[in-house]
Amino acid sequence: MWRLLVYSLLQSVLLTSGQVLLKFSLQKMLPFGWNREFWWSVFGNWQFAACGLCFGAASLLWMYILKNFPLSMAYPMVSLSYVIAMFFAILFFHETIPVHRWIGCALIVGGCLLILR
């Protein structure tokens, strides 16, 4: 079942990368409006396109995981994306993470390891 861990980590990295790219793209977008400038700020934004690619790749990998592993094991592994997101928040957005969130991440990782046993 360690293959499930590898696939789940990759799927979580793709999913979280998509979220990071979406946040970057939203920061560049103009305020919503039914005008050409707004829509260009959406569809002319490479981060928005890249987030779609990440989400698409994560979805394809998720389909593979669902087909080849029990749902009761596969679905809880998605929670690894929360842990990866915390590291990405520090790396890309320079966020400060309080101790209680680190404890929560440790519990998530521990739970995932128990599921793999």
Secondary structure, DSSP 8 states (H G I E B T S, - for coil): -HHHHHHHHHHHHHHHHHHHHHHHHHHHS----SSHHHHHHHHT-HHHHHHHHHHHHHHHHHHHHHHHS-HHHHHHHTTHHHHHHHHHHHHHH-----HHHHHHHHHHHHHHHHHH-
